[in-house]
Amino acid sequence: MTQANAPAEIPQRRPTVPQGQRTPWELFLSEMIGTGLLLLGGLSLVIFMFGAGSPIAELLPSRTMRMVMSGFLFGSIGALIAVSPVGDVSGAHINPAVSLGFLLMGKFKPRVAFGYVVAQLTGALLGSVPLLLWGNMGRSIDFGASLPGQGYSTWTVLLGEIATTFGLIASLCVFLAIRELRRFTPAMIPFLYAIMVPLEAAISGTSTNPARSFGPAIVSGNFDGWWIYWVGPFLGTVAAILACSFLASRIEVGKIYHFDSDRSGIFHMMSRSTAHQG
C-alpha cells in the first residue's frame, strides 16, 4: 500500500503551479519599490549635477563629462537594484519597456506584465514626490523630467527615444541569451548609459523608460511631449525584439539577475510554458 500510494503524493508537492496562477502581489510590490528607488536616487543625482546652483557644475564645468557620469551612476543605481532583493523577488524590470520586451518574447504573461506596469508607474510617482524637497534646484530642471530638446523636431526626438530604447532592450537580449555573459547583465547597464546619455540626452533626455518620465512629469506639471516617452520606448522595444528574435529561445526567465531564484514559481512557469510553445 505504501508503494501504491507514493505516486499519488507527487502532485501534492507542486503548490507553485496554482500559486503562480494567482495575482503575485509580492512581485508587484517589489517592482513598485525598485522603480521608486530608481527614480528617487537617479533623479536626485540628475538634479544635484545639473540643477541651478549645482556644486558639481563648478567642480566639473564640462557638461558632456557630467552627462557621462550621470549616465553611468544612474545606470549603476539600476544595476544595484537588479542584484538586490528586489531583483531576487521580481526580476527588477523597473521599466515598462523591459516588461514589454519579456512579454513579446513569451517570457512573461500579459496579466502579470500589466500588473508590473501599474506597479512601476505607482513606484515612479512615489519615488518622485520626495524630489520636491530639492526646491528651486530641482524646479530649475523640472525635477529631472524627460523633455524634448530645444531646436529638435518632434520626429527627431521620437527617433531618439526609439534608438536608445532599442539599444537597451537589444543589449539585454544579447547578455541574457549568451550564458557566458548572463551574470554580467547588471554590470553592462552603467556603461551603456554612460555612452547613450552624452550622445542623445540633448535630443530627448535618454529616458528609455516610460515610468522614469511619468514620475517627474507629474511632480513638475510639465507634460511637454509626454506621448513621445510612451510611443518611443514602445516602438524601440518592438524593433529590438524583432531584431533579436533568434535569441529569444535562449533566454530562460524574465529576470535581469538572480536567474536561479524563483520564490513564487512564476518565472520558471513562464520558462516552461515558452518551451512547450516551441
Secondary structure, 3 states (H helix, E strand, C coil): CHHHHHHHHCHHHCCHHHHHHCCCHHHHHHHHHHHHHHHHHHHHHHHHHHCCCCHHHHHCCCHHHHHHHHHHHHHHHHHHHHHCHHHHHHCCCCCHHHHHHHHHCCCCCHHHHHHHHHHHHHHHHHHHHHHHHHHHHHHCCHHHCCCCCCCCCHHHHHHHHHHHHHHHHHHHHHHHHCHHHHCCHHHHHHHHHHHHHHHHHHHHCCCCCHHHHHHHHHHHCCCCCCCHHHHHHHHHHHHHHHHCHHHHHHCCCCCCCCCCCCCCCHHHHHHHHHHHHC
